[in-house]
Amino acid sequence: MTFVEELASNIRDARKAAGMTQSDLAQMIGCTPNCVSLYETARRMPNLRTMSMMSNALGASLEALIPSEPYDMPTDENQIDIFDLIRK
């Protein structure tokens, strides 16, 4: 499993644990259900603002959503910096 796949799985699991549908979460974070689906299937990676909004909506910490092992970090330097900041 890659970093992005584990992130997607964590988001999906947290949403289900919160008893929400993709539509519920989408409405709370201001996107479409299709966008949530893309996050949950690792076809799109949420930015930090979206991650923060999801964390609040799901009642889960960012640490719970972000994989603990950075084994397959994104190659975009800005994303890597963001994940380094979250972990500190």
Summary of the structure (lengths in Angstrom):
residues: 88
radius of gyration: 12.1
end to end distance: 23.7
largest distance: 34.7
contacts: 236
relative contact order: 0.19
helix: 65%
strand: 0%
